[in-house]
Every structure is written in structure tokens, then in C-alpha cells.
Amino acid sequence: MAGETTITLVGNLVDDPELRFTTAGAAVAKFRVASTPRTFDRQTNEWRDGESLFLTCSVWRQAAENAAESLTRGMRVIVTGRLKQRTYDDREGVKRTVFELDVEEVGPSLLRATATVTKADHHKAPQQPQRTAADPWTTQTPAVPQYAAEPPF
């Protein structure tokens, strides 16, 4: 959509993804990512951590289920999605504004880790039940209709 702010965030999962389902049955996983910038201080010859950014992320449907199965607290992840701003009134009646990420893609960072990817096969056709000879519905019907030797016309 035009005008949306799309960002990519690299950071560590603060919590395990929390998987829930809407009343309509859609899966949604919610998790928080902490991203901390690091800069090298040439005067002290040390790395310095900047101020951490904590961002709540939501991913939907099959990707939500995959994220909940695959990701755990402490993992370094790469997340891309649409940055959203939401305003609400807290318990004391003070108006608050939060920024959240509506996730399009999420996965582990391979900078300091390895991963084995297993393709999720969620669109597999249902298997037909095995039928036994004792099953009265197992009578074999010919797949091709049997015609007389003479054409019908």
C-alpha cells in the first residue's frame, strides 16, 4: 500500500512468540524484538552499546504458526514489516502512543548461527482412508463406463 512505512529490524527476541487464535480461527503470534546499536569508540578501543529499541511485532496466519514453532527467546532475528502507530488511553486516563510492527517476513539471523530450513507442507491434500475387504463400501466400480460394441448413435 502506498504511504506505509516499511522497515527491516535486526535484533534479539525478548520473549518466546505467543501464539493465539482469533474468534474466526486466524493465528496470530506476538513477540518483542530488542535492537541495540553498537559503535566502536576509537579513543578507548572498545565497543559501546547504544540505547535499545524494543518493538512489539505481530505476524499472522500460517507464518504465525511457523514463527511460534521455530523461534525462541534470545534468538537473533531479521524482521520486515509495516510500522504502525497506535494511540490509547491507559488506566489513569493518560493518552499513550506505541509503535508496533505488522510483520510480513521473519526469520533467524545467520550472522552467528546456522539454521536448517524445513518446508512446511500445509497445503497437502487429505489422504484417503485405507479400505479393507470387510468394508461394504469397497465394491470396485469400473472407472471407465462399459459400452456395447455398437456405437450409441
Disulfide bonds with the S-S distance in Angstrom:
none
